[in-house]
Amino acid sequence: MITKGRRKGSFSRDKIQLDYNVLEGARQRILYLLDNFSHFYVSFSGGKDSGVLLNLTIQESKKRGRLPVDVLIVDFEAQYHETHAFIERMVLRGEVNPYWVCLPLSLRNSISQFQPKWLCWDPDKEAQWVREIPQHEGVISDLEYFPFFKKGMEFEDFVFKFARWYQQKKDSPIAVLIGIRADESLHRFKTIKNRAKKKLDDKYWTTQMQSDVYMAYPLYDWRTPDIWIANSRFNWDYNCIYDLMHKAGVPLSQQRLCQPFGDEQRKGLWLYQILEPHTWQKLVARVEGCNFGARYSKNQGRILGYYRFELPPGLSYRQYSKYLLKTMPPHVEQHYRDRIFKFLQWWRKNGPQKGVTCIPDYAESKLESRKQVPSWRRICKVLIKNDYWCRGLSFGYNKSLAKQYHALYGEESNTNEK
């Protein structure tokens, strides 16, 4: 049976048993959205969670006479053939109205310092595309289709502005259904449980994204087994790449689909070699550093995957960090130097021993992993991992940095063209 719904108490680890199972809970939430919004769309990536969400939304919408269901599909080009095939099958069912976006979006390439960004569906590199643009009704490849779109815009910015464009087009409040599950990560759990966020009618499974735009997470209390039980019980279509992952020995908890070159996503890049060798060959030719990333991101002990590395003989972590900086492209080197300076400056002003000018070469490993002490070893790990956002130094993603990053990438492109 599909497991009973659970939620964690505010200040306790005790689990509270609800009076419905997670399937009925998701149905109630979808029906609530259908009753309160004239217009909505499902964000569909072709993964297991968004696939179940779309199938369940179609099922409930059919009961209310609300078909077809609007669907946003952001196609990253570099993805499994099976993912494309699943999306295509869902579109051809005739129960969805797709906004299948195949536009040149700027995506993170964490496996190369010389091509730190890459553009999916880059019109200047059509001969190298991993596959052709789908030829179906609803596919959007015209750069002029959206008034807000600019070549090379960030994925996050596109999703935000698409929601506003859709809301203005419908001229009414809208809901965006997203297949987020709270048990996948602490970040997603906090997204659901955030008490300070704006939401719809005090529903914690919703978040107000902007005026008259609400994100909704009907599957937030589902677990991974629930996804596959639902697919089996209702004989729903799903992405067959998961069957291949299972045969390859990948645990259910690690079977995820996403843009393969991100800082976290690169850990699964090696799977392309095993699951779809023909796709892998095209990826290697398409994105710089692909083979390197697959080789050094796979397991514990790998350079890009985890923190283990050997310090060269005769060098301190400070000396090695400076050596690594000198091997980088100038704009990347300057970016890291600026971040390291802010990191050191913050600890000198706010650390336990304020005014200390000398940061230790290394500290206790447990304290470093908890980010409770500064050290040059922490800095060195960030440089080794090509951690562009410097999360290992307690920095995070921000829009101003992304704009600066894209500007630098654009300048490099123009220089190369000359």
N, C-alpha and C positions, 0 to 999 in steps of 0.2 A: 504493500500500500504506500501511497505517497505520504511522507512523514507529516506528523502534526506540526502546526505552526509554532514557532518559538520566538521569544524575544528576550533580550537581557534586561534585567532591572537597572535602574539608573545608577545605584550605588552598590549593587550586589552582583555576584556571579551566578546567583540562582536563576534558573530558567523558569519562565512562567508558561504553563500549558494553556493554550487558547482553546476555544470551543469549536474550532474548525480546522481542517487540514489546509496545507499551503495552496493546494489547487483551488479550493473554494474561496480562499482568501484572495487569490489573484483574480478570480472571476468577479468577485464582488468589487474589487478595485477598478477593473476594466469597465464594468457596468456603471460604476459611479462616474467615471470619466465620460462615458457615452451619454449619461443623463445630464451632465453639467457642461459639456462642451459641444458646440455645433461642429467644430473642426478640430482635428488632431492628426498627428502622423507618428508612425513607428520608426525609430532609428534602427536600421537593419544592416548588420555588418556581414552576415553569412555565417556567424558563429553559432554555437549551440544555444546560448542564452537568448540572443536576439531572435533566433529561429523559433524557439518555443514561444517566446512572447508574441511574435507575428502570427504563428499558427493559432494561438489562444485568442488573440485579438480578432482574427478573421472569424473564428468560431462564434465568439460572442457578438460581433458586429452583424453576422448573418441573422442571428435571432432578432435583432432590432431593425433589420432592414437598412443597415448602414454601409453596405458594400458599394463600391470597392474601398479598401483602406488605403489612405495615403501613406507612402513609405519613402523615407530618405535613405538612399544608398550612396555612400561616398566610396568610390572605387579607387583604391590605391595603386592599381596596375600590377605591382609586384606582390602577387598573392598566389595561393595554390590554385591550380586548375579546378580542383574539386569545389573550392569556394565559389569560383565564378559559375560553375555548373549548377550549384545549389541555388544561387541567387537567380540565375536564369530560369530554373524550373519554377521558382516561386512567382516570378514575374509573369511567366507564360500561363499561369493558372487562371488569369483573368480576374482574380479577386483583390488585386492590389492596383493602385495607381502610383507607379514609381516615379520618383525624382532620382534617376540613376546618374549620379554626377561623375563624369570623367573629365576633369579639368586639371590643369597644371598647378597643383598645390605644393607648397614647400614643406618637406618632411625632414625630420632629423636623420642624419646618417652618423651614428655613433661609432662606426668601425673604421672611419678614415678622418684624419686631420686635414687632408688635402682636398677632400670633397665633403665638408661638414654638413652640407645640405644637398638634397637631391629633389628634383621636380618630377613627380609622377605625371605621366602623359605630357611630357615636355614636347611641344610641337617641333622644336629644333633637333630632337633626337628620335624622331619617329622610327627610323630604321632600326633602332636598338630597343624598341618597346618589347616588354616581355610577352605581350599579346596585342591583338588588334582591339580597337574600341568596339564594344558590342553594338550590333545593329538591331536595336529593338525600339519600339515606341516607348518614350519616356527617358531615353538616354540623352543626357545633356553634355555636349562637348563643345558647344559654341561659346567662345570666351565673352561674347556680348549678351548672353542669355540673362545673366543676373546683373542688374545695374550696379551692384556693390562689388562685383568680382574684379580682382586684379591678378594678373599672372604672378604666381609665386607667393600668394598670400598664405598665411599660416592656417593649418587645419582647424585649430581652435577658433580662430577669428571667422573662418568660413561658416562653421557650425552655428556660432552665435548670430552672425548676420543673416544666415539663411532662416533661422527661427523668426527674426524680426521681419524679414521679407515675406515669409509665409503668413505671418499674423496680419500684416498690412494688406496682403492680397485677399485674405478672407474677411478682413474688417471686423474681427471679433476675437475674444480671448481664445487661446489655443492651448492644447496639451501636447507635450512631446513625450512619447512612451519610450523608455530606455531599459534594456535588459541588464540592469545592475543587480547583483546579489551581494548582500552585506557580508557573507562569510568568505568572499574571495580575498579581501584585504582589509587592513585596519582603516585605510583611507576611505574605502567605500562604506564601511560601517559608520565612520564618523559623518560621512555625507548624509546618511539616513538619520542618525541620532542627534545631529546638530540642533540644539534647542534654540540657538540664536538666529537661525535662518528664517527667512520669510517663506511661508508655505500656503497651501490651499486649504482653507477651512480646518486648520490645525491638524492636517494629515501629515505625519512625519515621513511618509513615503512619497511626498511631493516637495519640490523646491521651486520657489519663484525665480526664474532665470532673468527675467526683465519684465517690464510692465506688460500685463496681459499675456505673458508666456510662462507656462509652468512645466517643469520637468516632472515626470512621474515614473516610479519604479515598482510596477505591479508584482515583480518577482523577487522583491528584496529579501524575503524570508525563506526562499528556496535554497536547497543545497544541491550539490552536483548530482547525487543519485536521483533526486526528484526530477531533474531535467530528462534523464534517460528513461525513467519510469513513465513519464508523460509521453515521450516519443513512442515508447513501446505500446502503451495502453491505447493510444488514439491512432496509432499507425501513421504518425506525422512524418513528413519528409524531413531530412536533416542532411548536414554536410558530411559526406562519406569520408572525408579526410580523417575524421575521428576514428573510423574503423582501422585505417592504416596506422594511426598513432598507437592504437591499442595493440596491434600486431607487432609494432616496433618496441613495445615494452614501456611506453610513456604512461606514467600514472595518471589517473583521472584528474587529480588536482593540478597537473601541469599541462593539460591539454587545452591550450589557448591559441586563438588566432588574432593576429594584429599586424600592423606595419612592421616588417621583420627587422628593421635596422635601428630601432629606438634603443635607448640606454638599457632598458630592462628586457625588451623584446628580443634583442640580439642573442640571448641565451638559447633561443629555440631555432636559430638560423641553421644549425647543422642538420635539422630534420629534413630540410628541403632536399639535401643530398640523397637521403634514404627513401623518402616518400614519393618524391616527384623529380627524378634525375633530369628529365627534359626541362622542367621549370628552373631547376638549379643552374643549368648551363646558361640560360638566358639571364638569370640574376647576376651571375658572375660578370657577364659582358655589360650589364646595365648599370650596376652600382659599384663604385670603386671601394675596395677593401672587403668585398663580400667573402672571398675565400679566407682571408686573414681572420675575419670576424667569426666565421664558422669554426675555424681551427682553434682559436684561443678564447672562445666564450662558452664552450660546452660544459665542462665539469669543474668541480672544486679544484683549485690549484691552477686553473687556466688564468692567463693574464687579465683578459677582459671580463671574465666571469666572476672571479672572487679576488681576494686581496693578497694571496700568496705570491711572493716573488723574492728573488735572492738579490741582496744588495751587492753590487760589484765590489771586489776586494779593494781596500784602501780608500773607499769613499764613505762619507757620512750621508745620512738621508738628506741633509741640507745641500751638500755638494751634488748628490745625484739628482735632486730636484732641479737645481740650476742647470745641470747638464741636459736634462730632459727638455727644459724650456728652450734651450738654444737649438735643439733639433727640430723645433716646430716652425710652421709657417709664421711669418711676422705678426699677422693679425691675430692668430690663435695664441701665440706667445704673449702678446700684449693683453689679451683677454684674461688669461690665467694670472699674469702678474698683477693685474688690477684686483682680481678676486683674492689672491693670496695676501696682498697688501691690506685689504679690508679685513680679512680674517685675522691677521696678526695684530692689526690696530685695535680690533674689537677686544681681543683677549688681553691686550696690554691695558685697556681702559676698564674692562668689566670683569676680568678674571679674579679669582680668589686673592691673588697677590697683585693688586693694582700698581701700575708703575714699573712692573718688571719689563725690561727691554729684551731679555734673552729668552726665546722660546726653546724648549728642550728638543733635542734631536729625536727622541722617542720617549714614550711614557708607558705606563702599565697598559697592556693590550686591552683588557676589559674596559678600562676607562676611555681608551681611544675609540673602541667600537661603540660605546654609548655616547660618544661625542661630548664627554665631560671634561676633557683636557685638550689643550693644543699640542701639536708636535709637528716636526718636519716629516715624520713618517706618514702622518695623515695626509699631508700635502703631496707627498710622493705617491701615495696610493691613488689619489685623485688624478694625477698626471698619467700614471701607468694605465689606468682604466679608461682614459679619454672621457672622463666625467665632466662634460662641458659645462653643465649647470652647477658643478661643484657641490653636489648634494653631500658628499663626504665631508665637506667643511661647513655643513648646516645651511648652505644657500638653497634657494629654490628657483623654480621657473618664474619669470615675470615678463610682462609684455614689452617693457622698455628694452630689456636685454634681447628679446626675440627680434625686435625691430632693428636694433643695432647689428645683431647677428646676420639678419637678412640683408642689411645694407652692405655689410662687408662681403657677403657672398656675391651680391650683385656686382660690386666693384671688381671682384676677381673674375667674374664671368666676362665683364666688358673688357678687362685687360687681356684675357685669353683670346677674345675674338679679334683683337687688334694684331 
